[in-house]
Every structure is written in C-alpha cells, then in structure tokens.
Amino acid sequence: MSSETGFAVVGLGMGKHHCKAIHSAPNARLIAVCDVDEERLRPTAEEFGCEAYTDLADMLENDDIDVVNIATPSGSHTEIGLQVVAAGKHMIVEKPADITTARIDELIAAVDKAGIKAAGVFQSRLDPLNMEIRNAVQGGRLGRLIGVHGHLPWYRKQSYYDGPHGSWKGTWGMDGGGSLMNQGVHTVDLLQWISGRVVSVMGMFGVFGHEIEAEDQSVALLRFESGALGTLYTTTCAYPGHDQRITIYGSEGSLVKREGALESWKLLADEGGKEETDMLNRFGEKVNKSSGAADPMAVSFDGHTQIIIDMVEAVQQDREPMITLHSARHAVEIINAVFESGRSGREIRLSGK
Ligand SMILES: NC(=O)c1ccc[n+]([C@@H]2O[C@H](COP(=O)([O-])OP(=O)(O)OC[C@H]3O[C@@H](n4cnc5c(N)ncnc54)[C@H](O)[C@@H]3O)[C@@H](O)[C@H]2O)c1
C-alpha cells in the first residue's frame, strides 16, 4: 500500500473545505472530486489539480481512491454512502450522518458488514476547549450535573434558502428540518457529547422569518440520563446573527462558553480562581475567532483536517475513526424527537440505543 491515502469528495459546497483539508493533511492525497454542477466541479478540480467526475458511479471505479468524503445534501448521505460501501471504499460523512436514525442504522449495518471505516463530521468535538469542558464534566469536577443549555441564535438571509444550492435547505425531505437539523445539530451533539445521553424531550418549532417548509426556530426541554435538565434553542431568524452559547451548571461549579471562547470557568474546588485565570488565558475571547452566526461558510476547516488525518491513520492502522457513525447518531435522534414532540404535544422518550 502507498504511504498516501487517496481521497475523493462528492458535493462541492462544504465539500470544498474538505478539499482544502485533504490538501493540508499529511499522507492524504486528493484524487478526484464529483459534483453534478459543472460550474462548481471544473474550477475546484482545476484549483486542486485532481480528476473531475459528474457521475459518482464513474468516480467509484477509480482504484486510486481509498476514502470518499460525502458532502451532498443531508438527506442523500445514506443513498450515496451505500454506493461507496458497495465499491469497497471508506468514507467520511458530513453532519448530520443522515436525517433519520433508520437511515443511519441502515448505513451503519452496511459499513459493519463490509468492514470498512466510516467517520462522521462533528468537528466541534475536536476543539480543545470543548474537550476541556467535556473532561471537567465527565470527571465529576462540576459535582452533580444540574443544567445543560445550548442556544444558537443565528441568522440566514432568505437568499440562503433561495440560491442555486438553497432549494433543499429548510425542507423536511432533504434537510430533515431547518435551524435545528442543519445549523443546530453541532450544538445538540456537543450537549450530549459533553453531558451524556438525553432520555426524553419536549419541543416546539415553526417557521417565523423565511419562506421555507420546515422550521427556522425551535425550542426544546431536555432530560439527561444523569438527571440533569436542559434547554435548547435554535433559529436562523436572529438578525444579524448572535453567538452560540453553551452553559453547564453542576452542584459544584458552572461553565459558560460563547462561540469559540470561554466566558467563565467557576469551580468550587478552584479556590482563589487560579484555574479560571489559566483557562481564560488559554481559551478566553479571541480576537480572530470565526463564527457561522451570519456566514454559513465561516467554519474553520482545521477540524476537518484533523478528521482527515484521523481517517488516514484509521485506514493505515486498521482501527476505528475517532467519530464513528454510531456516535454521530444520537444528535439526529434527539432532533427528530423535538419535532415529534412539537407535532404531538407529548414528551418523547428516546430509545437508549
Ligand atoms: N461540518 C460543517 O460545519 C458543515 C457546514 C456546512 C454544511 N455541512 C453539511 O455538508 C452537506 C452539504 O451542505 P452544503 O451547504 O455544502 O450544500 P450545497 O447544496 O451547497 O452543496 C451540495 C453539493 O452536492 C452536489 N450534489 C448533490 N447531489 C449530488 C450527487 N448525487 N452527485 C454529485 N453531486 C451532488 C450539489 O450539486 C452541490 O454542489 C450537508 O450535509 C451539510 O449539513 C456541514
């Protein structure tokens, strides 16, 4: 086997960030890109000096490709993933893994049967501050967990939904929702990754500021397996777009985070506040932090680079990737429970799978 792992990307919106990430990752080589839209395909292939395909089936015949990164509309991930599995190639699947747990389960079963590697993309889990927060919570440093809250008051113009690649966004069939499934899924995943599984959900949602089918505002109450309660808020209506906020309260401390920056790190055990000062020096308000609050493409591709590097190692060392599809499933389960609750007016209990 060559020391370089060959990658291909299908879907060249967010997929272009994957191309950059592959380009900058050691031992990874971008072999090909695929998009049905030639206006995206040709310039991207030229920029990265790789092969261009308009048809996925043709691309999958290329033996130099070991891994396919799937960055097509969310509701197509399983359908495309099953073709990638059939071609015997590994895959990295953009968030959400798909828009229903039934489809994600179908993909996981196919991946497991074929013995290939499949990774999800929740790049926020690789953010060092999020890792510190998770370690503190899971290490019991906040005492008994009481409250876990995630708010995402973002803004998207109507043109985001109307543009040439906007028509699937905010639809049930392809986006699986709107502000919650598309933008909010990272926040939902972080809450459960930091604080443990959610066992029941109550939710409301609706369309408030756009001409779209699904939703552009959602609120939910969460009950965690630990006994903690939580709230979730997502919107794409909050002009001009405000920062994501995550707050976690325990019996012996509380942590507050705003977008990429730590706002407060208060632990009973941290007498004199030395630890908080150190943490604020490392993770406090950054001058150049990028935010997706108003710009859909302002996501750092550094997390994606780490996911590529991890996949290269997973393939070469024959181990599981860091973010398995199975671990990417619960966020989708929580989100669909919010919608089910909103429709039925009932509290929805989750399966615990
Ligand atoms: N990780 C993140 O932070 C992040 C950020 C943005 C988007 N995403 C995810 O990336 C995915 C794509 O989102 P986007 O905003 O780039 O969408 P987009 O519509 O801009 O891009 C999707 C591309 O896929 C192409 N495409 C669709 N079906 C195809 C097929 N069968 N074969 C080849 N090409 C096909 C389209 O022509 C389009 O260029 C979504 O799942 C989204 O949730 C993730």
Ligand as a Chemical Component Dictionary entry (heavy atoms), coordinates in Angstrom:
data_LIG
# 
_chem_comp.id                   LIG 
_chem_comp.type                 NON-POLYMER 
_chem_comp.pdbx_formal_charge   0 
_chem_comp.three_letter_code    LIG 
# 
loop_
_chem_comp_atom.comp_id 
_chem_comp_atom.atom_id 
_chem_comp_atom.alt_atom_id 
_chem_comp_atom.type_symbol 
_chem_comp_atom.charge 
_chem_comp_atom.model_Cartn_x 
_chem_comp_atom.model_Cartn_y 
_chem_comp_atom.model_Cartn_z 
_chem_comp_atom.pdbx_ordinal 
LIG N1  N1  N 0  -19.465 20.417 9.203  1  
LIG C1  C1  C 0  -19.997 21.606 8.981  2  
LIG O1  O1  O 0  -19.787 22.536 9.754  3  
LIG C2  C2  C 0  -20.880 21.813 7.775  4  
LIG C3  C3  C 0  -21.089 23.108 7.273  5  
LIG C4  C4  C 0  -21.923 23.253 6.146  6  
LIG C5  C5  C 0  -22.540 22.146 5.575  7  
LIG N2  N2  N 1  -22.326 20.904 6.108  8  
LIG C6  C6  C 0  -23.005 19.716 5.536  9  
LIG O2  O2  O 0  -22.481 19.466 4.243  10 
LIG C7  C7  C 0  -23.513 18.924 3.404  11 
LIG C8  C8  C 0  -23.640 19.799 2.161  12 
LIG O3  O3  O 0  -24.067 21.083 2.555  13 
LIG P1  P1  P 0  -23.765 22.364 1.624  14 
LIG O4  O4  O 0  -24.194 23.547 2.415  15 
LIG O5  O5  O -1 -22.388 22.310 1.108  16 
LIG O6  O6  O 0  -24.797 22.098 0.431  17 
LIG P2  P2  P 0  -24.702 22.585 -1.068 18 
LIG O7  O7  O 0  -26.054 22.384 -1.659 19 
LIG O8  O8  O 0  -24.070 23.922 -1.160 20 
LIG O9  O9  O 0  -23.671 21.542 -1.749 21 
LIG C9  C9  C 0  -24.046 20.230 -2.042 22 
LIG C10 C10 C 0  -23.437 19.861 -3.399 23 
LIG O10 O10 O 0  -23.716 18.493 -3.678 24 
LIG C11 C11 C 0  -23.954 18.372 -5.079 25 
LIG N3  N3  N 0  -24.696 17.130 -5.308 26 
LIG C12 C12 C 0  -25.949 16.820 -4.881 27 
LIG N4  N4  N 0  -26.265 15.548 -5.215 28 
LIG C13 C13 C 0  -25.183 15.043 -5.875 29 
LIG C14 C14 C 0  -24.904 13.769 -6.461 30 
LIG N5  N5  N 0  -25.797 12.784 -6.434 31 
LIG N6  N6  N 0  -23.697 13.599 -7.027 32 
LIG C15 C15 C 0  -22.785 14.596 -7.044 33 
LIG N7  N7  N 0  -23.007 15.826 -6.510 34 
LIG C16 C16 C 0  -24.192 16.040 -5.922 35 
LIG C17 C17 C 0  -24.719 19.635 -5.435 36 
LIG O11 O11 O 0  -24.657 19.944 -6.825 37 
LIG C18 C18 C 0  -23.994 20.681 -4.571 38 
LIG O12 O12 O 0  -22.941 21.315 -5.272 39 
LIG C19 C19 C 0  -24.780 18.895 4.243  40 
LIG O13 O13 O 0  -24.975 17.615 4.780  41 
LIG C20 C20 C 0  -24.497 19.906 5.342  42 
LIG O14 O14 O 0  -25.212 19.631 6.539  43 
LIG C21 C21 C 0  -21.505 20.725 7.169  44 
# 
loop_
_chem_comp_bond.comp_id 
_chem_comp_bond.atom_id_1 
_chem_comp_bond.atom_id_2 
_chem_comp_bond.value_order 
_chem_comp_bond.pdbx_ordinal 
LIG N1  C1  SING 1  
LIG C1  O1  DOUB 2  
LIG C1  C2  SING 3  
LIG C2  C3  SING 4  
LIG C2  C21 DOUB 5  
LIG C3  C4  DOUB 6  
LIG C4  C5  SING 7  
LIG C5  N2  DOUB 8  
LIG N2  C6  SING 9  
LIG N2  C21 SING 10 
LIG C6  O2  SING 11 
LIG C6  C20 SING 12 
LIG O2  C7  SING 13 
LIG C7  C8  SING 14 
LIG C7  C19 SING 15 
LIG C8  O3  SING 16 
LIG O3  P1  SING 17 
LIG P1  O4  DOUB 18 
LIG P1  O5  SING 19 
LIG P1  O6  SING 20 
LIG O6  P2  SING 21 
LIG P2  O7  DOUB 22 
LIG P2  O8  SING 23 
LIG P2  O9  SING 24 
LIG O9  C9  SING 25 
LIG C9  C10 SING 26 
LIG C10 O10 SING 27 
LIG C10 C18 SING 28 
LIG O10 C11 SING 29 
LIG C11 N3  SING 30 
LIG C11 C17 SING 31 
LIG N3  C12 SING 32 
LIG N3  C16 SING 33 
LIG C12 N4  DOUB 34 
LIG N4  C13 SING 35 
LIG C13 C14 SING 36 
LIG C13 C16 DOUB 37 
LIG C14 N5  SING 38 
LIG C14 N6  DOUB 39 
LIG N6  C15 SING 40 
LIG C15 N7  DOUB 41 
LIG N7  C16 SING 42 
LIG C17 O11 SING 43 
LIG C17 C18 SING 44 
LIG C18 O12 SING 45 
LIG C19 O13 SING 46 
LIG C19 C20 SING 47 
LIG C20 O14 SING 48 
# 
